[in-house]
Amino acid sequence: HATRYIAILIAVLNESEIPQALELVGMAFQQKASAKDRISFKRILFSSFMRLMIGYTFLCSVFVVVVQVTDVLSMFMNILALQFVESIDDIIYELAKRGFLGRPIMSACEPVSMEVDTKSSDGKLNSTAVWSNRVVRFFFSINLVFG
């Protein structure tokens, strides 16, 4: 039973889609509050929602694997396979960004920076920046505890 808890903890700590999505949502709210809408707020929320769906699907799949598998080695191998499947989109993006999938796709993968003012005119942190950081930390903590 201890290996099941360890496997779930390792899977939750290795899952990267959910924290990335939460950070993007926080940055989107900061960008909207600073009135520098360089990237569409709806697009950021949609892509973040899709990342959250991928992350939570991965966590549900890990839970099913941990519950059903009786052999420790096969449990960790199945979790490793799920981790690989989850990271395929990141691998393809990195290949496209480096030009392995053609120049038009490489130019589409150029990073777009989000302009965010985290500090107000008096040097203190913007209230939206503080709020979004707290929400991101809260949801990440919830994932660690209940993952």
Phi and psi in radians as a Rosetta constraint file:
Dihedral C 1 N 2 CA 2 C 2 CIRCULARHARMONIC -1.123 0.35
Dihedral N 2 CA 2 C 2 N 3 CIRCULARHARMONIC -0.639 0.35
Dihedral C 2 N 3 CA 3 C 3 CIRCULARHARMONIC -1.180 0.35
Dihedral N 3 CA 3 C 3 N 4 CIRCULARHARMONIC -0.517 0.35
Dihedral C 3 N 4 CA 4 C 4 CIRCULARHARMONIC -1.136 0.35
Dihedral N 4 CA 4 C 4 N 5 CIRCULARHARMONIC -0.771 0.35
Dihedral C 4 N 5 CA 5 C 5 CIRCULARHARMONIC -1.143 0.35
Dihedral N 5 CA 5 C 5 N 6 CIRCULARHARMONIC -0.684 0.35
Dihedral C 5 N 6 CA 6 C 6 CIRCULARHARMONIC -1.142 0.35
Dihedral N 6 CA 6 C 6 N 7 CIRCULARHARMONIC -0.721 0.35
Dihedral C 6 N 7 CA 7 C 7 CIRCULARHARMONIC -1.099 0.35
Dihedral N 7 CA 7 C 7 N 8 CIRCULARHARMONIC -0.745 0.35
Dihedral C 7 N 8 CA 8 C 8 CIRCULARHARMONIC -1.146 0.35
Dihedral N 8 CA 8 C 8 N 9 CIRCULARHARMONIC -0.733 0.35
Dihedral C 8 N 9 CA 9 C 9 CIRCULARHARMONIC -1.089 0.35
Dihedral N 9 CA 9 C 9 N 10 CIRCULARHARMONIC -0.764 0.35
Dihedral C 9 N 10 CA 10 C 10 CIRCULARHARMONIC -1.101 0.35
Dihedral N 10 CA 10 C 10 N 11 CIRCULARHARMONIC -0.736 0.35
Dihedral C 10 N 11 CA 11 C 11 CIRCULARHARMONIC -1.122 0.35
Dihedral N 11 CA 11 C 11 N 12 CIRCULARHARMONIC -0.733 0.35
Dihedral C 11 N 12 CA 12 C 12 CIRCULARHARMONIC -1.161 0.35
Dihedral N 12 CA 12 C 12 N 13 CIRCULARHARMONIC -0.704 0.35
Dihedral C 12 N 13 CA 13 C 13 CIRCULARHARMONIC -1.233 0.35
Dihedral N 13 CA 13 C 13 N 14 CIRCULARHARMONIC -0.532 0.35
Dihedral C 13 N 14 CA 14 C 14 CIRCULARHARMONIC -1.466 0.35
Dihedral N 14 CA 14 C 14 N 15 CIRCULARHARMONIC -0.228 0.35
Dihedral C 14 N 15 CA 15 C 15 CIRCULARHARMONIC -1.266 0.35
Dihedral N 15 CA 15 C 15 N 16 CIRCULARHARMONIC 2.135 0.35
Dihedral C 15 N 16 CA 16 C 16 CIRCULARHARMONIC -1.963 0.35
Dihedral N 16 CA 16 C 16 N 17 CIRCULARHARMONIC -0.237 0.35
Dihedral C 16 N 17 CA 17 C 17 CIRCULARHARMONIC -1.177 0.35
Dihedral N 17 CA 17 C 17 N 18 CIRCULARHARMONIC -0.721 0.35
Dihedral C 17 N 18 CA 18 C 18 CIRCULARHARMONIC -1.156 0.35
Dihedral N 18 CA 18 C 18 N 19 CIRCULARHARMONIC -0.847 0.35
Dihedral C 18 N 19 CA 19 C 19 CIRCULARHARMONIC -1.090 0.35
Dihedral N 19 CA 19 C 19 N 20 CIRCULARHARMONIC -0.647 0.35
Dihedral C 19 N 20 CA 20 C 20 CIRCULARHARMONIC -1.118 0.35
Dihedral N 20 CA 20 C 20 N 21 CIRCULARHARMONIC -0.731 0.35
Dihedral C 20 N 21 CA 21 C 21 CIRCULARHARMONIC -1.128 0.35
Dihedral N 21 CA 21 C 21 N 22 CIRCULARHARMONIC -0.735 0.35
Dihedral C 21 N 22 CA 22 C 22 CIRCULARHARMONIC -1.151 0.35
Dihedral N 22 CA 22 C 22 N 23 CIRCULARHARMONIC -0.668 0.35
Dihedral C 22 N 23 CA 23 C 23 CIRCULARHARMONIC -1.129 0.35
Dihedral N 23 CA 23 C 23 N 24 CIRCULARHARMONIC -0.703 0.35
Dihedral C 23 N 24 CA 24 C 24 CIRCULARHARMONIC -1.116 0.35
Dihedral N 24 CA 24 C 24 N 25 CIRCULARHARMONIC -0.697 0.35
Dihedral C 24 N 25 CA 25 C 25 CIRCULARHARMONIC -1.109 0.35
Dihedral N 25 CA 25 C 25 N 26 CIRCULARHARMONIC -0.769 0.35
Dihedral C 25 N 26 CA 26 C 26 CIRCULARHARMONIC -1.056 0.35
Dihedral N 26 CA 26 C 26 N 27 CIRCULARHARMONIC -0.750 0.35
Dihedral C 26 N 27 CA 27 C 27 CIRCULARHARMONIC -1.176 0.35
Dihedral N 27 CA 27 C 27 N 28 CIRCULARHARMONIC -0.581 0.35
Dihedral C 27 N 28 CA 28 C 28 CIRCULARHARMONIC -1.143 0.35
Dihedral N 28 CA 28 C 28 N 29 CIRCULARHARMONIC -0.736 0.35
Dihedral C 28 N 29 CA 29 C 29 CIRCULARHARMONIC -1.161 0.35
Dihedral N 29 CA 29 C 29 N 30 CIRCULARHARMONIC -0.659 0.35
Dihedral C 29 N 30 CA 30 C 30 CIRCULARHARMONIC -1.132 0.35
Dihedral N 30 CA 30 C 30 N 31 CIRCULARHARMONIC -0.720 0.35
Dihedral C 30 N 31 CA 31 C 31 CIRCULARHARMONIC -1.115 0.35
Dihedral N 31 CA 31 C 31 N 32 CIRCULARHARMONIC -0.724 0.35
Dihedral C 31 N 32 CA 32 C 32 CIRCULARHARMONIC -1.158 0.35
Dihedral N 32 CA 32 C 32 N 33 CIRCULARHARMONIC -0.671 0.35
Dihedral C 32 N 33 CA 33 C 33 CIRCULARHARMONIC -1.212 0.35
Dihedral N 33 CA 33 C 33 N 34 CIRCULARHARMONIC -0.547 0.35
Dihedral C 33 N 34 CA 34 C 34 CIRCULARHARMONIC -1.499 0.35
Dihedral N 34 CA 34 C 34 N 35 CIRCULARHARMONIC 0.012 0.35
Dihedral C 34 N 35 CA 35 C 35 CIRCULARHARMONIC 1.057 0.35
Dihedral N 35 CA 35 C 35 N 36 CIRCULARHARMONIC 0.588 0.35
Dihedral C 35 N 36 CA 36 C 36 CIRCULARHARMONIC -2.066 0.35
Dihedral N 36 CA 36 C 36 N 37 CIRCULARHARMONIC 1.187 0.35
Dihedral C 36 N 37 CA 37 C 37 CIRCULARHARMONIC -1.317 0.35
Dihedral N 37 CA 37 C 37 N 38 CIRCULARHARMONIC 1.346 0.35
Dihedral C 37 N 38 CA 38 C 38 CIRCULARHARMONIC -1.375 0.35
Dihedral N 38 CA 38 C 38 N 39 CIRCULARHARMONIC -0.612 0.35
Dihedral C 38 N 39 CA 39 C 39 CIRCULARHARMONIC -2.033 0.35
Dihedral N 39 CA 39 C 39 N 40 CIRCULARHARMONIC 2.424 0.35
Dihedral C 39 N 40 CA 40 C 40 CIRCULARHARMONIC -1.040 0.35
Dihedral N 40 CA 40 C 40 N 41 CIRCULARHARMONIC 2.276 0.35
Dihedral C 40 N 41 CA 41 C 41 CIRCULARHARMONIC -1.069 0.35
Dihedral N 41 CA 41 C 41 N 42 CIRCULARHARMONIC -0.704 0.35
Dihedral C 41 N 42 CA 42 C 42 CIRCULARHARMONIC -1.148 0.35
Dihedral N 42 CA 42 C 42 N 43 CIRCULARHARMONIC -0.655 0.35
Dihedral C 42 N 43 CA 43 C 43 CIRCULARHARMONIC -1.155 0.35
Dihedral N 43 CA 43 C 43 N 44 CIRCULARHARMONIC -0.707 0.35
Dihedral C 43 N 44 CA 44 C 44 CIRCULARHARMONIC -1.129 0.35
Dihedral N 44 CA 44 C 44 N 45 CIRCULARHARMONIC -0.773 0.35
Dihedral C 44 N 45 CA 45 C 45 CIRCULARHARMONIC -1.121 0.35
Dihedral N 45 CA 45 C 45 N 46 CIRCULARHARMONIC -0.687 0.35
Dihedral C 45 N 46 CA 46 C 46 CIRCULARHARMONIC -1.126 0.35
Dihedral N 46 CA 46 C 46 N 47 CIRCULARHARMONIC -0.828 0.35
Dihedral C 46 N 47 CA 47 C 47 CIRCULARHARMONIC -1.150 0.35
Dihedral N 47 CA 47 C 47 N 48 CIRCULARHARMONIC -0.619 0.35
Dihedral C 47 N 48 CA 48 C 48 CIRCULARHARMONIC -1.175 0.35
Dihedral N 48 CA 48 C 48 N 49 CIRCULARHARMONIC -0.695 0.35
Dihedral C 48 N 49 CA 49 C 49 CIRCULARHARMONIC -1.080 0.35
Dihedral N 49 CA 49 C 49 N 50 CIRCULARHARMONIC -0.715 0.35
Dihedral C 49 N 50 CA 50 C 50 CIRCULARHARMONIC -1.141 0.35
Dihedral N 50 CA 50 C 50 N 51 CIRCULARHARMONIC -0.690 0.35
Dihedral C 50 N 51 CA 51 C 51 CIRCULARHARMONIC -1.114 0.35
Dihedral N 51 CA 51 C 51 N 52 CIRCULARHARMONIC -0.723 0.35
Dihedral C 51 N 52 CA 52 C 52 CIRCULARHARMONIC -1.074 0.35
Dihedral N 52 CA 52 C 52 N 53 CIRCULARHARMONIC -0.715 0.35
Dihedral C 52 N 53 CA 53 C 53 CIRCULARHARMONIC -1.101 0.35
Dihedral N 53 CA 53 C 53 N 54 CIRCULARHARMONIC -0.732 0.35
Dihedral C 53 N 54 CA 54 C 54 CIRCULARHARMONIC -1.092 0.35
Dihedral N 54 CA 54 C 54 N 55 CIRCULARHARMONIC -0.788 0.35
Dihedral C 54 N 55 CA 55 C 55 CIRCULARHARMONIC -1.108 0.35
Dihedral N 55 CA 55 C 55 N 56 CIRCULARHARMONIC -0.811 0.35
Dihedral C 55 N 56 CA 56 C 56 CIRCULARHARMONIC -1.257 0.35
Dihedral N 56 CA 56 C 56 N 57 CIRCULARHARMONIC -0.522 0.35
Dihedral C 56 N 57 CA 57 C 57 CIRCULARHARMONIC -1.130 0.35
Dihedral N 57 CA 57 C 57 N 58 CIRCULARHARMONIC -0.716 0.35
Dihedral C 57 N 58 CA 58 C 58 CIRCULARHARMONIC -1.062 0.35
Dihedral N 58 CA 58 C 58 N 59 CIRCULARHARMONIC -0.811 0.35
Dihedral C 58 N 59 CA 59 C 59 CIRCULARHARMONIC -1.126 0.35
Dihedral N 59 CA 59 C 59 N 60 CIRCULARHARMONIC -0.678 0.35
Dihedral C 59 N 60 CA 60 C 60 CIRCULARHARMONIC -1.137 0.35
Dihedral N 60 CA 60 C 60 N 61 CIRCULARHARMONIC -0.697 0.35
Dihedral C 60 N 61 CA 61 C 61 CIRCULARHARMONIC -1.128 0.35
Dihedral N 61 CA 61 C 61 N 62 CIRCULARHARMONIC -0.701 0.35
Dihedral C 61 N 62 CA 62 C 62 CIRCULARHARMONIC -1.093 0.35
Dihedral N 62 CA 62 C 62 N 63 CIRCULARHARMONIC -0.736 0.35
Dihedral C 62 N 63 CA 63 C 63 CIRCULARHARMONIC -1.065 0.35
Dihedral N 63 CA 63 C 63 N 64 CIRCULARHARMONIC -0.754 0.35
Dihedral C 63 N 64 CA 64 C 64 CIRCULARHARMONIC -1.114 0.35
Dihedral N 64 CA 64 C 64 N 65 CIRCULARHARMONIC -0.732 0.35
Dihedral C 64 N 65 CA 65 C 65 CIRCULARHARMONIC -1.106 0.35
Dihedral N 65 CA 65 C 65 N 66 CIRCULARHARMONIC -0.780 0.35
Dihedral C 65 N 66 CA 66 C 66 CIRCULARHARMONIC -1.127 0.35
Dihedral N 66 CA 66 C 66 N 67 CIRCULARHARMONIC -0.644 0.35
Dihedral C 66 N 67 CA 67 C 67 CIRCULARHARMONIC -1.256 0.35
Dihedral N 67 CA 67 C 67 N 68 CIRCULARHARMONIC -0.681 0.35
Dihedral C 67 N 68 CA 68 C 68 CIRCULARHARMONIC -1.502 0.35
Dihedral N 68 CA 68 C 68 N 69 CIRCULARHARMONIC -0.580 0.35
Dihedral C 68 N 69 CA 69 C 69 CIRCULARHARMONIC -1.428 0.35
Dihedral N 69 CA 69 C 69 N 70 CIRCULARHARMONIC 2.416 0.35
Dihedral C 69 N 70 CA 70 C 70 CIRCULARHARMONIC -1.793 0.35
Dihedral N 70 CA 70 C 70 N 71 CIRCULARHARMONIC -0.436 0.35
Dihedral C 70 N 71 CA 71 C 71 CIRCULARHARMONIC -1.561 0.35
Dihedral N 71 CA 71 C 71 N 72 CIRCULARHARMONIC 2.317 0.35
Dihedral C 71 N 72 CA 72 C 72 CIRCULARHARMONIC -1.141 0.35
Dihedral N 72 CA 72 C 72 N 73 CIRCULARHARMONIC -0.774 0.35
Dihedral C 72 N 73 CA 73 C 73 CIRCULARHARMONIC -1.111 0.35
Dihedral N 73 CA 73 C 73 N 74 CIRCULARHARMONIC -0.780 0.35
Dihedral C 73 N 74 CA 74 C 74 CIRCULARHARMONIC -1.174 0.35
Dihedral N 74 CA 74 C 74 N 75 CIRCULARHARMONIC -0.539 0.35
Dihedral C 74 N 75 CA 75 C 75 CIRCULARHARMONIC -1.107 0.35
Dihedral N 75 CA 75 C 75 N 76 CIRCULARHARMONIC -0.837 0.35
Dihedral C 75 N 76 CA 76 C 76 CIRCULARHARMONIC -1.202 0.35
Dihedral N 76 CA 76 C 76 N 77 CIRCULARHARMONIC -0.586 0.35
Dihedral C 76 N 77 CA 77 C 77 CIRCULARHARMONIC -1.180 0.35
Dihedral N 77 CA 77 C 77 N 78 CIRCULARHARMONIC -0.686 0.35
Dihedral C 77 N 78 CA 78 C 78 CIRCULARHARMONIC -1.160 0.35
Dihedral N 78 CA 78 C 78 N 79 CIRCULARHARMONIC -0.686 0.35
Dihedral C 78 N 79 CA 79 C 79 CIRCULARHARMONIC -1.150 0.35
Dihedral N 79 CA 79 C 79 N 80 CIRCULARHARMONIC -0.678 0.35
Dihedral C 79 N 80 CA 80 C 80 CIRCULARHARMONIC -1.114 0.35
Dihedral N 80 CA 80 C 80 N 81 CIRCULARHARMONIC -0.704 0.35
Dihedral C 80 N 81 CA 81 C 81 CIRCULARHARMONIC -1.131 0.35
Dihedral N 81 CA 81 C 81 N 82 CIRCULARHARMONIC -0.717 0.35
Dihedral C 81 N 82 CA 82 C 82 CIRCULARHARMONIC -1.110 0.35
Dihedral N 82 CA 82 C 82 N 83 CIRCULARHARMONIC -0.680 0.35
Dihedral C 82 N 83 CA 83 C 83 CIRCULARHARMONIC -1.097 0.35
Dihedral N 83 CA 83 C 83 N 84 CIRCULARHARMONIC -0.692 0.35
Dihedral C 83 N 84 CA 84 C 84 CIRCULARHARMONIC -1.136 0.35
Dihedral N 84 CA 84 C 84 N 85 CIRCULARHARMONIC -0.785 0.35
Dihedral C 84 N 85 CA 85 C 85 CIRCULARHARMONIC -1.085 0.35
Dihedral N 85 CA 85 C 85 N 86 CIRCULARHARMONIC -0.664 0.35
Dihedral C 85 N 86 CA 86 C 86 CIRCULARHARMONIC -1.165 0.35
Dihedral N 86 CA 86 C 86 N 87 CIRCULARHARMONIC -0.532 0.35
Dihedral C 86 N 87 CA 87 C 87 CIRCULARHARMONIC -1.597 0.35
Dihedral N 87 CA 87 C 87 N 88 CIRCULARHARMONIC 0.034 0.35
Dihedral C 87 N 88 CA 88 C 88 CIRCULARHARMONIC -1.059 0.35
Dihedral N 88 CA 88 C 88 N 89 CIRCULARHARMONIC -0.713 0.35
Dihedral C 88 N 89 CA 89 C 89 CIRCULARHARMONIC -1.107 0.35
Dihedral N 89 CA 89 C 89 N 90 CIRCULARHARMONIC -0.645 0.35
Dihedral C 89 N 90 CA 90 C 90 CIRCULARHARMONIC -1.197 0.35
Dihedral N 90 CA 90 C 90 N 91 CIRCULARHARMONIC -0.649 0.35
Dihedral C 90 N 91 CA 91 C 91 CIRCULARHARMONIC -1.155 0.35
Dihedral N 91 CA 91 C 91 N 92 CIRCULARHARMONIC -0.784 0.35
Dihedral C 91 N 92 CA 92 C 92 CIRCULARHARMONIC -1.121 0.35
Dihedral N 92 CA 92 C 92 N 93 CIRCULARHARMONIC -0.692 0.35
Dihedral C 92 N 93 CA 93 C 93 CIRCULARHARMONIC -1.085 0.35
Dihedral N 93 CA 93 C 93 N 94 CIRCULARHARMONIC -0.756 0.35
Dihedral C 93 N 94 CA 94 C 94 CIRCULARHARMONIC -1.123 0.35
Dihedral N 94 CA 94 C 94 N 95 CIRCULARHARMONIC -0.685 0.35
Dihedral C 94 N 95 CA 95 C 95 CIRCULARHARMONIC -1.116 0.35
Dihedral N 95 CA 95 C 95 N 96 CIRCULARHARMONIC -0.734 0.35
Dihedral C 95 N 96 CA 96 C 96 CIRCULARHARMONIC -1.159 0.35
Dihedral N 96 CA 96 C 96 N 97 CIRCULARHARMONIC -0.679 0.35
Dihedral C 96 N 97 CA 97 C 97 CIRCULARHARMONIC -1.137 0.35
Dihedral N 97 CA 97 C 97 N 98 CIRCULARHARMONIC -0.510 0.35
Dihedral C 97 N 98 CA 98 C 98 CIRCULARHARMONIC -1.579 0.35
Dihedral N 98 CA 98 C 98 N 99 CIRCULARHARMONIC -0.017 0.35
Dihedral C 98 N 99 CA 99 C 99 CIRCULARHARMONIC 1.622 0.35
Dihedral N 99 CA 99 C 99 N 100 CIRCULARHARMONIC 0.164 0.35
Dihedral C 99 N 100 CA 100 C 100 CIRCULARHARMONIC -1.302 0.35
Dihedral N 100 CA 100 C 100 N 101 CIRCULARHARMONIC -0.278 0.35
Dihedral C 100 N 101 CA 101 C 101 CIRCULARHARMONIC -1.914 0.35
Dihedral N 101 CA 101 C 101 N 102 CIRCULARHARMONIC 0.277 0.35
Dihedral C 101 N 102 CA 102 C 102 CIRCULARHARMONIC 1.899 0.35
Dihedral N 102 CA 102 C 102 N 103 CIRCULARHARMONIC 2.726 0.35
Dihedral C 102 N 103 CA 103 C 103 CIRCULARHARMONIC -1.180 0.35
Dihedral N 103 CA 103 C 103 N 104 CIRCULARHARMONIC -0.693 0.35
Dihedral C 103 N 104 CA 104 C 104 CIRCULARHARMONIC -1.079 0.35
Dihedral N 104 CA 104 C 104 N 105 CIRCULARHARMONIC -0.680 0.35
Dihedral C 104 N 105 CA 105 C 105 CIRCULARHARMONIC -1.253 0.35
Dihedral N 105 CA 105 C 105 N 106 CIRCULARHARMONIC -0.617 0.35
Dihedral C 105 N 106 CA 106 C 106 CIRCULARHARMONIC -1.107 0.35
Dihedral N 106 CA 106 C 106 N 107 CIRCULARHARMONIC -0.715 0.35
Dihedral C 106 N 107 CA 107 C 107 CIRCULARHARMONIC -1.215 0.35
Dihedral N 107 CA 107 C 107 N 108 CIRCULARHARMONIC -0.490 0.35
Dihedral C 107 N 108 CA 108 C 108 CIRCULARHARMONIC -1.274 0.35
Dihedral N 108 CA 108 C 108 N 109 CIRCULARHARMONIC -0.335 0.35
Dihedral C 108 N 109 CA 109 C 109 CIRCULARHARMONIC -1.636 0.35
Dihedral N 109 CA 109 C 109 N 110 CIRCULARHARMONIC 0.149 0.35
Dihedral C 109 N 110 CA 110 C 110 CIRCULARHARMONIC -1.123 0.35
Dihedral N 110 CA 110 C 110 N 111 CIRCULARHARMONIC 2.348 0.35
Dihedral C 110 N 111 CA 111 C 111 CIRCULARHARMONIC -1.189 0.35
Dihedral N 111 CA 111 C 111 N 112 CIRCULARHARMONIC 2.496 0.35
Dihedral C 111 N 112 CA 112 C 112 CIRCULARHARMONIC -1.971 0.35
Dihedral N 112 CA 112 C 112 N 113 CIRCULARHARMONIC 2.176 0.35
Dihedral C 112 N 113 CA 113 C 113 CIRCULARHARMONIC -1.536 0.35
Dihedral N 113 CA 113 C 113 N 114 CIRCULARHARMONIC 2.543 0.35
Dihedral C 113 N 114 CA 114 C 114 CIRCULARHARMONIC -1.719 0.35
Dihedral N 114 CA 114 C 114 N 115 CIRCULARHARMONIC 2.176 0.35
Dihedral C 114 N 115 CA 115 C 115 CIRCULARHARMONIC -1.514 0.35
Dihedral N 115 CA 115 C 115 N 116 CIRCULARHARMONIC 2.035 0.35
Dihedral C 115 N 116 CA 116 C 116 CIRCULARHARMONIC -2.284 0.35
Dihedral N 116 CA 116 C 116 N 117 CIRCULARHARMONIC 2.235 0.35
Dihedral C 116 N 117 CA 117 C 117 CIRCULARHARMONIC -1.682 0.35
Dihedral N 117 CA 117 C 117 N 118 CIRCULARHARMONIC 1.903 0.35
Dihedral C 117 N 118 CA 118 C 118 CIRCULARHARMONIC -1.579 0.35
Dihedral N 118 CA 118 C 118 N 119 CIRCULARHARMONIC -0.225 0.35
Dihedral C 118 N 119 CA 119 C 119 CIRCULARHARMONIC -2.055 0.35
Dihedral N 119 CA 119 C 119 N 120 CIRCULARHARMONIC 2.483 0.35
Dihedral C 119 N 120 CA 120 C 120 CIRCULARHARMONIC -1.459 0.35
Dihedral N 120 CA 120 C 120 N 121 CIRCULARHARMONIC -3.102 0.35
Dihedral C 120 N 121 CA 121 C 121 CIRCULARHARMONIC -1.142 0.35
Dihedral N 121 CA 121 C 121 N 122 CIRCULARHARMONIC -0.448 0.35
Dihedral C 121 N 122 CA 122 C 122 CIRCULARHARMONIC -1.578 0.35
Dihedral N 122 CA 122 C 122 N 123 CIRCULARHARMONIC 0.111 0.35
Dihedral C 122 N 123 CA 123 C 123 CIRCULARHARMONIC 1.607 0.35
Dihedral N 123 CA 123 C 123 N 124 CIRCULARHARMONIC -0.128 0.35
Dihedral C 123 N 124 CA 124 C 124 CIRCULARHARMONIC -1.469 0.35
Dihedral N 124 CA 124 C 124 N 125 CIRCULARHARMONIC 2.789 0.35
Dihedral C 124 N 125 CA 125 C 125 CIRCULARHARMONIC -1.160 0.35
Dihedral N 125 CA 125 C 125 N 126 CIRCULARHARMONIC 2.450 0.35
Dihedral C 125 N 126 CA 126 C 126 CIRCULARHARMONIC -1.104 0.35
Dihedral N 126 CA 126 C 126 N 127 CIRCULARHARMONIC 2.463 0.35
Dihedral C 126 N 127 CA 127 C 127 CIRCULARHARMONIC -1.113 0.35
Dihedral N 127 CA 127 C 127 N 128 CIRCULARHARMONIC -0.568 0.35
Dihedral C 127 N 128 CA 128 C 128 CIRCULARHARMONIC -1.185 0.35
Dihedral N 128 CA 128 C 128 N 129 CIRCULARHARMONIC -0.667 0.35
Dihedral C 128 N 129 CA 129 C 129 CIRCULARHARMONIC -1.124 0.35
Dihedral N 129 CA 129 C 129 N 130 CIRCULARHARMONIC -0.743 0.35
Dihedral C 129 N 130 CA 130 C 130 CIRCULARHARMONIC -1.131 0.35
Dihedral N 130 CA 130 C 130 N 131 CIRCULARHARMONIC -0.785 0.35
Dihedral C 130 N 131 CA 131 C 131 CIRCULARHARMONIC -1.086 0.35
Dihedral N 131 CA 131 C 131 N 132 CIRCULARHARMONIC -0.814 0.35
Dihedral C 131 N 132 CA 132 C 132 CIRCULARHARMONIC -1.164 0.35
Dihedral N 132 CA 132 C 132 N 133 CIRCULARHARMONIC -0.651 0.35
Dihedral C 132 N 133 CA 133 C 133 CIRCULARHARMONIC -1.120 0.35
Dihedral N 133 CA 133 C 133 N 134 CIRCULARHARMONIC -0.697 0.35
Dihedral C 133 N 134 CA 134 C 134 CIRCULARHARMONIC -1.161 0.35
Dihedral N 134 CA 134 C 134 N 135 CIRCULARHARMONIC -0.710 0.35
Dihedral C 134 N 135 CA 135 C 135 CIRCULARHARMONIC -1.135 0.35
Dihedral N 135 CA 135 C 135 N 136 CIRCULARHARMONIC -0.752 0.35
Dihedral C 135 N 136 CA 136 C 136 CIRCULARHARMONIC -1.077 0.35
Dihedral N 136 CA 136 C 136 N 137 CIRCULARHARMONIC -0.799 0.35
Dihedral C 136 N 137 CA 137 C 137 CIRCULARHARMONIC -1.106 0.35
Dihedral N 137 CA 137 C 137 N 138 CIRCULARHARMONIC -0.683 0.35
Dihedral C 137 N 138 CA 138 C 138 CIRCULARHARMONIC -1.101 0.35
Dihedral N 138 CA 138 C 138 N 139 CIRCULARHARMONIC -0.843 0.35
Dihedral C 138 N 139 CA 139 C 139 CIRCULARHARMONIC -1.174 0.35
Dihedral N 139 CA 139 C 139 N 140 CIRCULARHARMONIC -0.618 0.35
Dihedral C 139 N 140 CA 140 C 140 CIRCULARHARMONIC -1.164 0.35
Dihedral N 140 CA 140 C 140 N 141 CIRCULARHARMONIC -0.669 0.35
Dihedral C 140 N 141 CA 141 C 141 CIRCULARHARMONIC -1.132 0.35
Dihedral N 141 CA 141 C 141 N 142 CIRCULARHARMONIC -0.690 0.35
Dihedral C 141 N 142 CA 142 C 142 CIRCULARHARMONIC -1.073 0.35
Dihedral N 142 CA 142 C 142 N 143 CIRCULARHARMONIC -0.715 0.35
Dihedral C 142 N 143 CA 143 C 143 CIRCULARHARMONIC -1.109 0.35
Dihedral N 143 CA 143 C 143 N 144 CIRCULARHARMONIC -0.688 0.35
Dihedral C 143 N 144 CA 144 C 144 CIRCULARHARMONIC -1.169 0.35
Dihedral N 144 CA 144 C 144 N 145 CIRCULARHARMONIC -0.725 0.35
Dihedral C 144 N 145 CA 145 C 145 CIRCULARHARMONIC -1.295 0.35
Dihedral N 145 CA 145 C 145 N 146 CIRCULARHARMONIC -0.829 0.35
Dihedral C 145 N 146 CA 146 C 146 CIRCULARHARMONIC -1.735 0.35
Dihedral N 146 CA 146 C 146 N 147 CIRCULARHARMONIC -0.011 0.35
